[in-house]
Amino acid sequence: MDEKSAGGHRIFQLHELEELRNEAYENHRIYKEKIKTFHDKYISRKKFDVGQKVWLYDSRLKLFPGKLKSKWKGPYVVEETYDHGAVMIKDPKSDHNFKVNGQRLKHYIGHERFVEKEILLLKEIQE
């Protein structure tokens, strides 16, 4: 092989290597998009209404956390919701407002007060 043909062959090999690299890059990009759509499908989008009570997850790492101590703080009251998933909440004890990610919140199901109701039976009960 002469010098010119060897140089041309080497340039051809470099172009093939560049094409393989670009193809691998494109395959990786497609894979990442598919995985992202798969994971985004399972993210729970919670809807919070203004005035609703919520729990706040306390994610701070503590050195010696209590084994049975709950990491959910609250209840807090929703003041405002934003389109991108953030929620403005208010601490009812201190009236302090702050903005948190909606993924750190969950709905508060409070104690309902039991009210005695009078029931009218249409049939007489046989004894």
PyMOL commands that set and color helices and strands:
alter all, ss='L'
color gray80, all
select helices_A, chain A and resi 3-41+102-104
alter helices_A, ss='H'
color red, helices_A
select strands_A, chain A and resi 53-57+72-81+86-91+96-101+105-107
alter strands_A, ss='S'
color yellow, strands_A
deselect
rebuild
show_as cartoon
